[in-house]
Every structure is written in C-alpha cells, then in structure tokens.
C-alpha cells in the first residue's frame, strides 16, 4: 500500500513494478489485491496500462482498514475475540494481557493513515516528495 501511495500518478501502478521494488513474488502480490479491492482501499484497472491505484485519498485510509482487509482481527489469540473458544477465558489473566495488546495495536493502527506512512518514509530517507498539485493521490517522486 505504501508503494502504491508513493508511486501513484495519473496512471495505475503496475503490480510487476511493485513486486520488483518490494522484492516479493508477483503471484503473492496478486493474492493481496483482491481483498483490498473488495474493501474499496484500492482500485484495479485492467489492460495494457492497467494496475492498481488508491481507492480513496491516502489521508482517508487508516492502517487498521488495510490490516483488517488482509488479516481480519489483530487479536493475537482466538479467545480475545471469542471467549467461548476457551472454558477458562473469564478467569485467565493471560487473556487479559492479550486483550490489552489487541487494544494497543488497534489504537496505533486506527490513528495512523497511509498518508502518515508516506510522510514517515519521506522523513526517513528524503526520497518521497509530496506534491499537493499532483493528480489523484497528491504524491509523486
């Protein structure tokens, strides 16, 4: 998602380019696209100049939306979301810790946008420029 936000312009970002830059297999990346499209986080365009683009502005995409679309719950163990899966859930102090961890992760992911990540990347290495006059996403290299 960060790669798409950074490299998006008037034409969609090609998956083969993302796979190459991120050093992941194209087939794995293709599996990630479907749930992100279904969630409206990205748009997929077919054809010679096809690829993916953000489905909404990066400042409107929370990291929790991305994680939920790809992974579902951030609960580290099943009993956090469904106490019925464990007969000891109500008296288990370890489960209490897992619940706290889930809340902490959700708090970070709910308060961070894709635009925030782009800015962090820019601050980290200076290679990402934000251009508010650029079409669509507002990002260009």
N, C-alpha and C positions, 0 to 999 in steps of 0.2 A: 504494500500500500504506500509506503514511504517512497519507493522508487517511482510509482505511478504519479504521486503528487509532485515529485521533483521534476520529472521528465515530461509531464503532460503539456501539450500545447494545443494548437487548433486541430491537430490530427491525433488519433489514439496512439497509445504506446504499444508497440508490438511485444507480445509475450516472449518471443525468442530473444529480444533485446534485454528484457527484464531478467530472464533466466541466465543469460550470459553475464550481465552485470552482477547479479546476486549469487552466481555460481551454484545454481540449483538446476535440477533437470526440468526440461520443458514439460514433460508429462506430469510431474508433480505440481508444477505451477498451474497447469490446465485444470487439475482437480480442485485447486483453491478458488478458481474463478467462479464456478457455478454457485456456491453458497453466497459469495459476495454479490453476485448479480441478483440472486433471489432476494437478498436483503436490501437491494437498492443502493448499495455502497459504491459499486462500480457499474459501468455500462460496458457492454461488449458489442463491438462493431465487426461485422464480417466483411470479407473482401480483400482486395489487393492492398488497400491502405487501412485494413482493419486492425483491431487491437482492443485495448481497454482504456477507459478514461474514468475519472471520478464521477459518481452518480450525483453528487452534490458538492458544494464548496468544502475544502478541507477543514475550515473552521467549524463546519457543521457535522463533521464526522468524529464521533467520540471513539477512543480506542476500545471501550467496552463493547461498542457496536461491532467492531471488527472481530474481537475475540469471541463474542457470543455467536456470530455468524459462522466462524470457523471451528470453534471448540465447544460451544454451549456454555455451561456453567464453569466458573473458575474455582468451584469448590474442590479442595484437594482430596476429599474422600466422599463417597456416596451418601453417607449418613448426615452430612451437613444439609443437603437439600431435601433428603427424605429420611427423617428419623426412624420411620417404620422399618427400614432395612436392618436395623440393629436393635436387639432387645435391651441393650444397655445404654442407648443413646441419651436418655434423660439423666442418667447418673454419671455419665462419662466425662471426666474433666478434660481428657484429650480431645474429645469432640468439641468442647467449648473453645479450646485453642484453635482448632481447625475453623470454627465459625469466625473467630476473630481474624484469622488470616484471610479468609474469604472477604470479609468486610473491608479489610485494609487494601487488598488488591482491587476490589471493586471501586473503592474510593479514589485510588490513583487513576484507574482506567476511565472512570466517569468524569474526572476533572482534567483529562488530557485529550486534546484534539489532534487530528492528523496535522493541522497547521502548526501546533506546538512542536511536534516532532520535526517538521521541516525546519522550523526556526532553530531547534536544538542542533540539528545537523549542520546548519549554516554556521552557528556559533562554534561548533566543534572543529570544522575544517575549512570554513570560508568558501566552499565550492558551490553552495546553493545560493542563488540570488532570488529575492522576492521582488516581483515587478507587478504592482497593482494595476498597471495598464495592460498586462498580458491578457489575452482572451481566455475565458473559461476559468481555469484554476487560479490564475494570478501568480503562477510560478514559471520560471524559465531558468535556463542555465546560462 
